Structure formats: C-alpha cells, structure tokens
C-alpha cells in the first residue's frame, strides 16, 4: 500500500476505474465484445461486482468512478454494501462536471454533457454522497480544461475549498492536448493560503507524455498523482495495436514479445516504474483483462526497452485527435 500524495489516503499502486463497467457504451477498443450483448443494468451490475471482487482479492484498494459513468457509483455502492466493506478498508474517488445523457443506449447521439458550474457541482456532490455515503474520500473535477474556465470560477473554487475544510479531499482530472497547462494552473489555485487540490488525475502513457513535467511537479509538492488511460483506451493492448501505425505496432509488439508479456502489461509496467506516480488505473471490463493488467506489477521494463519506446511518442494534438475519433461501442 502507498499514500495518495500528502492526503493521508491509503491507496494501492493499481486502482480500478469504472468508466467501462458502469454504462453499456464506452470508447475502449473492443468494449462491445467484452460485454457480449449483456447490456441490461442487472447483468452489468453483476459483471461490475465480478470484476470488483477480483480486484479486491488481488489487493486493489482504490476505486474510481464519476457521475457520468452511467450507474458506476450505484454498482460500486451496492458492491461495497453487499460485501460489507467498511470505508476504512478502501479509498473511493468520484468526479463531477459531466452528466450522463445516453439513456442506457450505445447509439445515443450524446453520451454525456459537460457543465462545470457551481450549481452542477452542488447537485452532483449531493448525488454522489447519497449513493456512496461515508465511502466517498476524493471528489474530482471531471476532465477540467483551461477553456472551460472552471479553475478560475470563484464560486466553484470556494465551494470546493469549503468541502475540503470539512474533510473531503479534492482533486482535478484533466484531459486534452493542454493537460500540462491545466495541471500547472491547478497547482496555483489557493484559498486562505492553502492549495485547493489534493490530487490530480491525468492521461499519461507510452503515446501521450505531455503532462509528465507538470505531474512530476505535482508529486514534489505533495499532490497525489493518479494515471488514467495507461493503455490508451485499449489501443495499447494486443487487440488494439492494429489501431496504431505500423512502426509503433511493430516496436511495441516486439517489446511485449521480448518480455513474454501482454502488451497492456508492458504499457502499465512502464507507467508504474515512474517514481512520481501514486496510482495507475486499470479500466478492465473483464476479470481476464484485470489479471493481465495486474501482471504488470511483476514486470521490469529495462532502460534499454524504455529508451526504444521514446520513438512511439505522439504529438498531443495528434493523440487527442485520434482518441476523439474512437467510436462508442
């Protein structure tokens, strides 16, 4: 076990994110195949519980949800209640700022709507607390960007600072090609001389590394660092390599073969090796995927292999353009 920055919250080095488990549609490569047509809420709740059981048995103690992840909070809450898991036994994070609008449809024209206003914060925080109760430890702005203006909204920041004073840890997740700038701005946000954000969650993987320096700075300052999308929404998996160009596919595939490991395990192991990372999220939809992800903890990626990976880095705009083109499935 580790500690999430200076928050005092105990976390496992790997956590479980519920984005792909809480709703029938998501942008992970092959998500539809993973669900196998079992899309009704009861079936998906049973699947989520199955994966959560495996995660807990394997030592995962950080679980990450969001208001926009369909019924992820509900599934997590019912699992915590059914298994009689006390708040002190796990650390739970969730997020506000997007509202789920797909109506449990995969083909919905709009799956979620972004709104980072104070009114939405207060509404969604009340919803998260009603669902997760005393288990809610960390509440994060969902996919903050500089363009949204949320980090400069005095009403939002005041409300977050007030919740922090009452004991709730506050975080910010970031997204898009300007992730680094958003993190730098978040580190500056203060109320009454104290930093408002206790943790930051960002995309950082073999392909997209632009947030690295800002994440290192956050770690140095005691801010917890959570990494999402370590396998790039399934593109850094054996079945997803074909979505990359031929040179990247060949190099990453060869490294996995050399290490006798799955592509996802190699990608996650490389992230876990960074000393400034507190938690790396698995976005597994099946127990088999979870086990493959967790095998990363036994891998050692040599400096030689790591140096070879430098040639697979993408420009942030290119990476996020390709990510935004991934289909909901």
Secondary structure, 3 states (H helix, E strand, C coil): CEECCCCCCEECCEEEECCCCCCCCCCCCCHHHHHCCCCCHHHHHHHHHHHHHHHHHCCCCEEECCCCCCCHHHHHHHHHHHCCCCHHHCEEEEEECEEECCCCCCCCCCCEEECCCHHHHHHHHHHHHHHHHHHEEEEEEEEECCCCCHHHCHHHHHHHHHHHHCCCEEEEEECCCCHHHHHHHHHHCEECCEECCCEEEEECCCCCCCCHHHHHHHHHCCCEEEEECCCHHHCCCCCCHHHCCHHHHHHHHHHHHHHCCCHHHHHHHHHHCCCCCCEEEECCCCHHHHHHHHHHHHCCCCHHHHHHHHHHCCCHHHHHHHHHCCCCC
